[in-house]
Amino acid sequence: MENRLIDVGQNNIMNNFVKTDYILKDMCGIIKSSQKAAYQAVNTTLVQRNWLLGYRIASEKMQGEGRAKYGA
């Protein structure tokens, strides 16, 4: 028996859940999909953080110039 939850604009964890007749299988799937979503969220945040740090460092080094002095 497979029943899908109604889509109410939730995240992928809710959208991808498929209920089966096996509670243990369902629980394992919920845990795995939530861990995957957490890893993706952390990775996205770390990429954004690193980009902003690099942007700030480059801005400081360039001091409004088109290229940093060391790049001349």
Secondary structure, DSSP 8 states (H G I E B T S, - for coil): --EE----S--HHHHH-EE-S-HHHHHHHHHHHHHHHHHHHHHHHHHHHHHHHHHHHHHHHHTTSSS-GGG-
